[in-house]
Structures are given as structure tokens and as C-alpha cells.
Amino acid sequence: MGYVNQPNRPKQPSLSQLRAFAAVAEHLHFRDAAAAIGMSQPALSGAVSALEVALGVQLLERTTRKVLLSPAGERLAVRAGAVLEALADLMEEAEAVRAPFTGVLRLGVIPTVAPYLLPTVLTLVHDRYPELDLQVHEEQTSSLLDGLGAGRLDLLLLAVPLGVSGVTELPLFDEDFVLVMERGNRLGGRGDIPRDALQDLPLLLLDEGHCLRDQALDICREAGRTEGAPVTTTAAGLSTLVQLVAGGLGVTLLPRTAVKIETARNDALDTGYFTEPAPSRRIALAVRTGTARHAEFEEFAAALREALSALPVRVVAEG
């Protein structure tokens, strides 16, 4: 017989019924199946019968000696197993969400930070948060903020202030800007360069869209640089920018964390430092305001401040 019951619409089976049926399908023995899932044999038998009624399908062929799956039972046993497996995955994922620093963390980083801070970030995650699946996305600020708002990214590492509603900033550190020039420049090696020296220097900047370009222009305006002063904007990244400087095309401003890496490649470069207070930028983590992981991200920020203290930066006090 193919059908036990033929109601107008099948009823929704319960999870306990599916577990009972899956156990019988695996063991083909009521006593062994009941023991496997910690259910009494009468309760197991009742659950399977109730499932057959709910679905309107005969799942088992019962004899005095053994239990067999009907053709319909063989097909539906696969489906029942998939449902139970998916439920287990759901519960595992929920457990990961409840446990901090587990599961996936999608971190967005701006290009003028990524090469210089990521080694520290990756070491921190590897050593302290081994269960965290860190996924890094290097993009410009506007793209990162779009990704954060859309839920594509969880956490951002970038320059602030952002002035964006719905985003909370967790400050990490301040770092000075350093003047990078061709070797032999009169300002090379100095530690007392006044800001107004930027008024007439041939300044090289990153292309439009980089926040570092905007920060450098702000510094120049504060120093009294006029709009008509020459600014070359042909570099898409700091490495290219520095090589243009080495070629004698002008000078540029680098964040302090980038200086060692970018200038070590070329002996034709020299650096100079500004009189205090030097022009600087602030780097922070940014999160969606009200995110369920806020406490986790606060703890991550505190750990990152500690790890970054070895770099040439001024760590911001927590909070």
C-alpha cells in the first residue's frame, strides 16, 4: 500500500518525527533506533506512524522479523537526513555567533593602511583569535563605507573622522606625516621643518578618491598653500608616488607607518620631520552603530591598540 492517509493537504512534520524516522532508516530496527536517539521504543514507533499520517505516505514495511523502507521511505529518508543536517548546521552557526571571535570577520582596509598595519593585525588574529576566519578587503573609503552599510563588510580600518551617520568610530592611534624628498634636498634630514614650507614645494599626491590625498591637501591649505601651487596627481598608490619623488618630480607626504617600507627600497630618497605639533592623521576601526558584535569589536580594538604600540604611532587611550 502506497498511502496510509490521503488528507487534502499534508501536515507539517515535527523535528522529533523526522529524527525518529531517520534513526529507523539508518538502523532498520526499532529497538536500536530508539537507543540511538534516546527515545523509548513505543514513542519512536508512534512518532514514525504520526509522520506517515502527516505526510500521507507509507514509509516503512513492518514484518514480525524486520523493518524495511518502502520505496517512498527510501526517497524521503534522504530528504529527512538533509533537513536534520541543515538544522545541525544552523545550530552550529548560532553557537559560533554567540561565541565571540569565531566565525567570519570581513575586514575592510584602505590602501594607505593595509600594507603597513596588516602584518600586525594578522599576527594578532593568528595568535589570540585562532577560531576567527578573517577575510580582508582592500578598497577606498567610499567603497568600504558602502560595504559596511550594506552588510557586505563587518569592520573597517581607515582614517577618521568620517562624519557618516550610522557609523561608530573606535579610535586606535594618531600618526605624523613625514616629508619625503629626493636626496640632496635642502630639507632632507631636518627635524624642524615648519608647515609653511609646504606652500611652494612641488607636491605629488595620490589620485582622486584616496582619503590621504584629501588629508594632504587639508594640511597644505592650513600651511597657506595657494590653489595655484603645482600639484601632480598621477599616482594610484604610495609605492608609485615615492618612486616619482625619487625621480626628482617633487616631494610628498607619507604617514609615519609607511616611511620605513616605502623609502627603504631607494637610496635616492630622504626624509624630513615637521616641527611639533606635526601634521597627523587618526586611524580607527569603524562599525555599524548598534551592531550586535559591538562588545566584540571593542575588545578587538583594545587588543589592536596594544599590538600597534610597537609602531611609530601615538596610541589613543581606550574610549
N, C-alpha and C positions, 0 to 999 in steps of 0.2 A: 504494500500500500504506500503510495507516494505522499499522501496528505493525511495528517491527523485531524486537522481542523481547517475549515475554509471560511474564515471571517471575511467581512467586507474589506477590512484593512488590517495588515499585520500589526501587532502591538510592539511597542518599543521593548527590546530585551534588556534585562538588567546586567550589570557587570558581573554579579555573582553567578548568574545563569551562564554567561559566556565563559567564566573561569571553570565552572563545573563541566561544561561541555568540552572545553579544551583539554581538561585533565583526562576525561574519559577517552577522548580521541587519541590522546598520547599513550595511555596505558591499556586501553581496551579491557579494563577490569574495574568494576565499581569500587571494590574494597581498596585496591592500590591507588586509584584516582582520589578517593576520599582522604586517604592517609597523606597523599602528596600535597594537598591544599588545606589540610587541617579542618576537614568538614566531616560530619557524620555521614555514613553511607545512605541512610534514609533521606537526609537533607540533600545530598548530592543527587540522588535519583529523582527527588522531587523537583530540583532546580532544572535538571535536563528535561524532564517532562514538561515543566512550565515553559521552557524555551521552545520546545516543539509546538506547544499550543500557541505561544505568542507569534511564532513565525509561520504557523500553518504548514509546517514541513516535518516529516518523519526523519530524524537524524540518525537513529540507531536501530539496528536489528537485534533484538534481545532473544536469546535462547537460554535453555537451562544450563548450558555449559560455558557459553562465551558471549561476548558483546562484539558486534561488528558495526562499522559505519555503513549507512545506506549510501547510495550514490550522491544524494543531496548532502548527506552528512560529510562526505569526503570533500566536497566543494566548499561547504560553509565552515569546515574546520580550519581551512586555510585563512578564510576571512576573519574568523574569530581570533585566530592567532595574531593576525596583523593588527586588529583592534587593540588587543591586550598589549602587544609590543609598543604600539603608539602611545598607549596610556602610560606605560612604564617610562618611555622617553619624556613624556610630558612631566611626570613626577620628578624625574631626574633633573630636568631643566629648571623646574620650580625650586628644587633644592639648591641648585647652583646659583639661582638668583638670590635666594635667602642668604647664602654664604658669601661674604664679601671677598673680593679679589679672586673670583673663579669665573669661568666662562669667558666670553669675548669682550674685549675693550677696544673700541675703534677710536684711535687717537689721531687727530688731525694736527699737522705741524706746518708752520710757514717755512719757506725755503731758506730764509736767513737765520733760522734757528736749527733746523733739522740736522745739518752735518756736524754741528758743534755741541749740541746737547743730547742727541740721541744715544751716543755711546754710554753716557751716564744713565739715561732713562732705561735703556735696555739692560744694563748691568743690574740696576735696582730691581727691575721686574724679575729678572732671572734668579737673583739671589733671595729676594724677600717674598715674591709672589709667584712661585713656580706654577701654580694652578691657573694663572691668568693667561688667557690667549690674547696677546697684544697684537693688534693689526694697525699698521701705521700708514697714514695717507698724507703725502706732502702736497699742499696746494696753497694758493694765495688766500689772503684773509677773507675776501668776499665769498669765495667758494667754500671755505671752511665754515663760515657763519651760515651759509645756506644749508650746508650739510648737517650742521648741528640743529638748526631749526626744523629740518625735515626728518630728523631721526636717523639719518644715514651715518652720523658720527656721534660719539658719546662724550668726547672730551677734546678740548683744543689746547694747544701750546703755542702761544703767539704773543705779539706785542700789544700792550694796552696803554691808555684806555680805549675801549671800543665804542662806548656811547650807544649801545644797542639794547633796546628793551627786551626783557625775557632772557637775558644772559647774565649770569653771575660770574664775577672775576675773582679768582683765588691767587693773589699776588705771590710771586716766587722770589724775584730778585731785580735789582737795578744794575745796569752795566754801562760804563762810559763808552763814548765814541772816541776812536783814535784816528788821527790824520795819517793817511798812508800816501807816500810820495816817491818819486824817483830818487835814487841815491844821488847825493850831491846837492839836493835842495837845501836852501838856507835854513829851513825849519826842521830838517831832519835831526833826530836825536834830542830835540828840546823837550823839556817837561813843563814849560811855562808859556805855551802858545795862547795868546789872547783870542777870544772868539772872533773879534773883528778882523782877524787875519783871513777869515773866510770871505770877506767882502769882494776881493778881486782875484781870488785864485781860480784857475781853470778847473772847475769841479766836474767830475764824472759821477753819474748817478745810474741807478737801475731803471729799467723801463717802467712805464705806467703800470699800476696795479700792485706794485710792491709797496708794502707799508713803510719799508726802510727808506724808500725814495721820499715819501711824504715827510717822514721824520727828519731826514737830512735837509729838506727844503725849509721846514719849520725852523731848524737850527740856524740856517743861513739867513732867514728873514729876521730872526732875533738878533743876529750879529750885524744887521744893517745892510745885507747884500741886496742890491737893487735887482729888479726884474730883468733888466737888460744885460746883466752879467752872464758870460757864456756858460751854458750847462750842456754837456753832451749826454745823451740818453740812448746809448746803443747796446748796453749790456743787459743780458737776461739773467745773469747770476753773478755772485760775488767773485767767483774764480776768474771769470772773463773780465770783470771790472778791474781787478787787481793787475791782470796782465796788460790791460790798456794803460794803467798807471806806469807799469814797468817799461812800457814802450815810449814813455815820455809824452803821452797825450793829456795828462792832467793829474789831479790829485783826487782822492776820495775819502769818505768816512766809513770806517768799519766798526762794528760792535766789538767790544774787547774780547769776547769769547771766540771771535773768528780770526783774530790777528795772527796768532801763532801758526795756525794751519795754513792760512792763505799767504802769508809773507815768507814762510819757510821754504817755499818752492823756488824763490827767485832772489838771487843776490843783488839784483838791481833795485831793490826796494828799501825804503827807510820809513821810520815811523816817528811821530811826534805826539806829545800828550798836552792836553789843554790845561790852563790854569783852573784851579778849583773855584767854584763848582763846575766841573766839566759837563758838557752836554751828554745826556744819557738817555736810555730807554728802559722801560719796565717790561719784564716778561712775566706772564701769568698763565695759569690754567683757566679755561672758560668752560662753563657748564650751563645747561638749560636751568633756568630758575625753577625751583620746585621739583627737580629730578629726584626720583626715588633713591638714587645712588649718591645723594649729596654727602652723607656722612662718610661713605667710602672714598669719595673724591677728596674730601677734606683731609682724610688720613693720608691719602696718596700725596697730596700737596705737601704735607708736613714732612713725609719721608723724602720727597724730592728736594725740598729746601735743604735738608741735612746732607743729602748726597751731592748737591751742587755747591756746597760751601767750599769745596776744594778748588773751584774755578775762580778766575779773576772777576768776581761779582760781589755785590753787597746784598746779602740775603735779607729779604723783608721779614720782619717779625710776624709770626703767625697771627692771623686775624687783623 
